[in-house]
């Protein structure tokens, strides 16, 4: 089996969120199971900061974007592991400070940028004569590929045996554009219908992937069910319900070669479930980093995008209460301007209790992961979430809302005392959040109980092997559907 992973971001090359972790780790896991897997993504400015070893000369491509031909190139990078990574280059589109837009909004030409990327991938496959059994596309930025495979490129010999798998990482981001952007994609107006890419008078690229993909998946079983309902479907619940027999949920794995406190090079001291002494050193280091005095106060960390999806409106409303508890709150991330400003304001109001850094800082995020006692994720919705999986391994107890992948990966320690490794609340409200934090504080006061909760979490295994095997099963289903046509 030969598989091409197509993603808009992937570690270690470019990252804004969990998609990059998945796109970087899944190919490696698949290769470990004997699946020949390549990865292709845009050649962003961020990529230039990586230590790259190019193989051969760039492969020139010409891509039709709207009524013009846009030149580009595909560069091959050879990783130390032997993996093949391909970078689609066009500096006009991708040589920018950010991947998709600034904190004030998306780039206005994103439809054009990712049309170039999607058509560029197909043109490159055709030009080089490569053959793939499965083209696995991730999120809206790649959603045109399944559409093209069944429309503009339906007769392409290089794609004759290829099936498509389309994975939704976050349905809240759909690639919505004005109707006058449709000609940019090269698709005809016959697809601008409720059964095609039309969405309340606009072009919806995510919908295209959902309608045209051979097999659909998302990143947790609970989320795959949630998005078929109005509350979580963002207007696409009908499409997803209609395709429910082709929709599957697979929880993201964790790359424990990268995320392991026993070997993590970013943290002050290494530790494991067998020897937690290093965590105490990491805890002291974290307090010192943010100017807090050394002590026994409960340390809660929040790592993520400052958006309402991640529950930052709850943090706003519960901020005064949190500052009044015997705890220290450490927050790092960036995102929407209004939440950046309000969370910074909380830190200024309660500097002795709340510390905030607006930044994307890998080293500091690792420091927080290793040093905090608990990880707070009060998400409005969460397709999978990776921070809670990482936190379990690092002995940081998750405090999460009962949604999506959080529900699939965390067990409430009060409801299930023998198996619990976190604290879960159901209602999306400040009061429910406060209740979960209060329960965690009470457990923290009982040190023997708290240690047992930590160890249960650290011993859990969310390695990519099991998830990758499930993806292979999806690829086989997709290939089977392709052959029946």
QUILIN-V429632 format. One line per field, one symbol per residue. ss: DSSP state (@ for helix, = for strand, . for the rest). phi: phi as a letter, one per 20 degrees, with the letter a starting at -180 (. if undefined). burial: # if it has 24 or more other ideal C-beta (glycine too) atoms within 12 Angstrom, else .. A space follows every 50 residues. Layout:
# QUILIN-V429632
ss = ???
phi = ???
burial = ???
This chain:
# QUILIN-V429632
ss = .=====...=...=...@@@@@@@@@@@@@@@...=======...@@@@. ...=....=======..===========.....======.@@@@...... ==..==...@@@@@@@@@@@@@@@@@@@.....=====.@@@.@@@@@@@ ......@@@...======.......===@@@@@@@...@@@......==. .===@@@@@@@@..====..@@@@@@...@@@@...@@@@@@.@@@===. ...=.................=..=.@@@@@@@@@@@@@........=== ===..=.....@@@@@@@@@@@@...=======.=.@@@@@@@@@@@@@. ...=====...@@@@@@@@@@..====.........@@@@@@@...==== =..@@@@@@..=.........====....@@@@@@@@@@@@@@@@.@@@@ @@@@@@@@....=@@@@@@@@@@@@@@@@@@@@@.
phi = .dcdedbebafeebbcafgffffeefgfffffdnefcdccbfeffgfffe edcfdmefefcccfcmdcedfabcddddegfnfdcddedbffedecfcfc refeqfffdffffefgffffffffgffemfccfcdeddmffdfffgfgfd cgdfdfffdgdedddddeebffddmecfffegggfneeffeecfedefbl ncedfgfgfffdffcdbbeaffffeffedggdelndffffffdgfddcdc fgedeffedbffcfeedfbebbfebegfffffffffffgdmeffrdgfdd dccrfebfgenffffgfegffgfeefbdddccqbrfgffgfffffffffc feccccceadcfffffffgfefebdeceffbbgcndgffffgfemdffdc eeblfffecddffefcgedfcacccefebffffgfffffffffffeffff fffgffffefcdffgffffffgfffffffffffff
burial = #################################.##########.##... ...#....#.#.###....#.######.#...########..##.#.### .....#...#################...#.################### ###..#..#..################...##.####...##...####. ..##########################...######.##..#..##### ######.#####.#.####.###..#.##..######.##.#....#### #######.########.##.###.#.##########..##.###.##..# ..######.#.#.##################################### ##############.....######..#.#.##########.##.....# .#######.#.####.##.###.##.###.##...
